[in-house]
Amino acid sequence: MPKTIVIDARAHMLGRLASVVAKQILSGYQIVIVRCEEVSISGGLVRQKSKYERFLRKKHNTNPTRAGAWHYRAPSRIFWRTVRGMVPHKTARGAAALERLKCFEGVPPPYDRVKRLVVPDALQVLRLQHGHRFCKLGALAQSVGWKHQDAVAELEAKRKTKATAFYVAKKKSLALKAKAAAQLA
């Protein structure tokens, strides 16, 4: 199968991106999703929070303290679970497909130097009608108990300053190469 595909989830719609990713991992692709906290969900934050809190109240009937559904708070795990709902995860094929999916908040070090792709079918600017409400998955996760949004924001700020410095140096070296090539010609 081909090499790993890294998708930048910023400004993508949650369900549409998840359906594309589910199809691709079932086809055998290795997919890495970065910046899961920037995924958009249609509908305002208050509505999404009430829906998620309804999900959090679901418990097992016979032993509510021990058994029941796992309620993830991190945006990467919420996205992962959304994809899991679109994959036959109880079969060997589906379990193997979920092994090929990795989700992260922010852009961790192995993937910050890799070209990140977007999924046009899932982009918010193309799919969400103008003026409609939406919220970010990171804001929803923080409102239901995710505690690491500040740490991720700090690490992302560091990564962006490094990337800007690298880009400035790259532009400078390309300009020098172009100047040298023009002098030789």
C-alpha positions as CSV (number, residue, x, y, z in Angstrom):
1,M,0.0,0.0,0.0
2,P,1.1,3.6,-0.4
3,K,2.9,5.7,2.1
4,T,1.1,7.4,5.0
5,I,-1.4,10.2,4.1
6,V,-1.4,13.1,6.5
7,I,-4.6,15.2,6.6
8,D,-4.8,18.6,8.3
9,A,-8.3,18.5,9.8
10,R,-8.5,22.3,10.3
11,A,-11.8,23.8,8.9
12,H,-13.2,20.4,7.8
13,M,-16.7,19.3,8.8
14,L,-16.6,16.4,11.3
15,G,-18.9,13.8,9.7
16,R,-17.9,14.5,6.1
17,L,-14.2,14.1,6.9
18,A,-14.8,11.0,9.0
19,S,-16.7,9.3,6.2
20,V,-13.9,10.0,3.7
21,V,-11.3,8.7,6.2
22,A,-13.4,5.6,7.0
23,K,-13.6,4.7,3.3
24,Q,-9.9,5.2,2.8
25,I,-8.8,3.2,5.8
26,L,-11.1,0.3,4.7
27,S,-9.4,0.5,1.3
28,G,-6.0,-0.1,3.0
29,Y,-4.5,3.4,3.3
30,Q,-2.5,4.6,6.3
31,I,-4.1,7.9,7.4
32,V,-2.9,10.4,10.0
33,I,-5.3,13.2,11.1
34,V,-3.6,16.2,12.7
35,R,-5.2,19.3,14.4
36,C,-8.4,17.4,15.4
37,E,-9.2,20.2,17.8
38,E,-9.8,22.5,14.7
39,V,-12.5,20.3,13.1
40,S,-15.8,22.1,12.7
41,I,-19.3,20.7,13.7
42,S,-22.4,22.3,12.2
43,G,-24.7,23.7,14.9
44,G,-23.8,26.1,17.7
45,L,-21.7,25.2,20.8
46,V,-24.7,25.2,23.2
47,R,-26.6,22.7,21.0
48,Q,-23.6,20.4,20.5
49,K,-22.7,20.5,24.2
50,S,-26.3,19.5,25.2
51,K,-26.1,16.6,22.7
52,Y,-22.7,15.4,24.0
53,E,-23.9,15.7,27.6
54,R,-26.9,13.5,26.7
55,F,-24.3,11.0,25.4
56,L,-22.3,11.3,28.6
57,R,-25.3,10.4,30.7
58,K,-25.6,7.0,29.0
59,K,-24.7,4.3,31.5
60,H,-24.9,0.6,31.7
61,N,-28.2,-0.6,33.3
62,T,-27.0,-3.3,35.7
63,N,-23.7,-1.7,36.9
64,P,-23.6,2.0,36.0
65,T,-20.4,2.7,37.9
66,R,-18.3,0.0,36.2
67,A,-19.8,-1.0,32.9
68,G,-21.0,1.1,29.9
69,A,-19.8,3.2,27.1
70,W,-16.4,5.0,27.1
71,H,-16.9,8.7,26.9
72,Y,-13.8,10.3,25.4
73,R,-13.1,13.9,26.1
74,A,-10.1,14.6,23.8
75,P,-10.9,15.9,20.3
76,S,-8.7,13.2,18.7
77,R,-10.5,10.4,20.4
78,I,-14.0,12.0,19.6
79,F,-12.9,12.1,16.0
80,W,-11.6,8.5,16.2
81,R,-14.9,7.3,17.7
82,T,-16.8,9.1,14.9
83,V,-14.8,7.2,12.3
84,R,-15.3,3.9,14.3
85,G,-19.0,4.4,13.9
86,M,-18.5,4.3,10.1
87,V,-16.4,1.2,10.1
88,P,-17.4,-2.4,10.9
89,H,-15.1,-2.4,13.9
90,K,-16.2,-5.7,15.3
91,T,-14.9,-7.6,12.3
92,A,-11.2,-8.4,11.6
93,R,-11.3,-6.2,8.5
94,G,-12.7,-3.2,10.4
95,A,-10.3,-3.7,13.4
96,A,-7.4,-3.8,11.0
97,A,-8.7,-0.6,9.3
98,L,-8.9,1.2,12.6
99,E,-5.3,0.2,13.3
100,R,-4.3,2.2,10.2
101,L,-5.8,5.4,11.6
102,K,-4.0,7.8,13.9
103,C,-5.5,11.0,15.2
104,F,-3.7,13.9,17.0
105,E,-4.3,17.3,18.6
106,G,-2.0,19.8,17.1
107,V,0.8,18.6,14.7
108,P,3.3,16.4,16.6
109,P,7.0,16.3,15.5
110,P,7.1,13.4,13.0
111,Y,4.3,15.0,10.9
112,D,5.2,18.7,11.2
113,R,7.7,18.3,8.3
114,V,5.4,16.3,6.1
115,K,3.1,17.8,3.5
116,R,-0.4,17.9,4.9
117,L,-3.4,17.4,2.6
118,V,-7.0,18.6,2.8
119,V,-10.2,16.9,1.7
120,P,-12.2,19.3,-0.6
121,D,-15.4,17.2,-0.1
122,A,-15.3,18.0,3.6
123,L,-14.1,21.6,3.7
124,Q,-16.2,23.9,5.8
125,V,-16.0,26.8,3.3
126,L,-17.5,24.5,0.6
127,R,-20.0,22.5,2.7
128,L,-21.4,24.7,5.4
129,Q,-23.8,27.4,4.1
130,H,-22.9,31.0,4.8
131,G,-24.3,32.3,8.0
132,H,-25.0,28.9,9.6
133,R,-23.7,28.3,13.1
134,F,-20.8,25.9,13.8
135,C,-18.4,25.1,16.6
136,K,-14.9,23.7,16.9
137,L,-14.4,20.3,18.3
138,G,-11.7,21.7,20.7
139,A,-14.2,24.1,22.2
140,L,-16.8,21.3,22.6
141,A,-14.2,19.0,24.1
142,Q,-13.1,21.7,26.6
143,S,-16.7,22.3,27.6
144,V,-17.2,18.6,28.4
145,G,-14.0,18.1,30.4
146,W,-10.8,18.1,28.1
147,K,-8.1,19.8,30.1
148,H,-5.2,20.2,27.6
149,Q,-6.3,22.9,25.2
150,D,-3.9,25.4,26.6
151,A,-0.9,23.0,26.3
152,V,-1.8,22.2,22.7
153,A,-2.2,25.9,21.9
154,E,1.2,26.6,23.4
155,L,2.9,23.8,21.4
156,E,1.2,24.9,18.2
157,A,2.4,28.5,18.7
158,K,6.0,27.1,19.1
159,R,5.6,25.0,16.0
160,K,4.3,27.9,13.9
161,T,7.2,30.2,14.9
162,K,9.6,27.4,13.9
163,A,7.8,26.9,10.6
164,T,7.8,30.6,9.8
165,A,11.6,30.8,10.5
166,F,12.2,27.8,8.3
167,Y,10.0,29.3,5.5
168,V,11.9,32.6,5.6
169,A,15.2,30.8,5.4
170,K,13.9,28.6,2.5
171,K,12.8,31.6,0.5
172,K,16.1,33.3,1.0
173,S,18.1,30.3,-0.2
174,L,15.7,29.9,-3.2
175,A,16.2,33.6,-4.1
176,L,20.0,33.1,-3.9
177,K,19.8,30.0,-6.1
178,A,17.7,31.8,-8.7
179,K,20.2,34.8,-8.6
180,A,23.1,32.4,-9.1
181,A,21.3,30.6,-12.0
182,A,20.6,34.0,-13.6
183,Q,24.2,35.0,-13.4
184,L,25.3,31.7,-15.0
185,A,22.9,32.0,-17.9
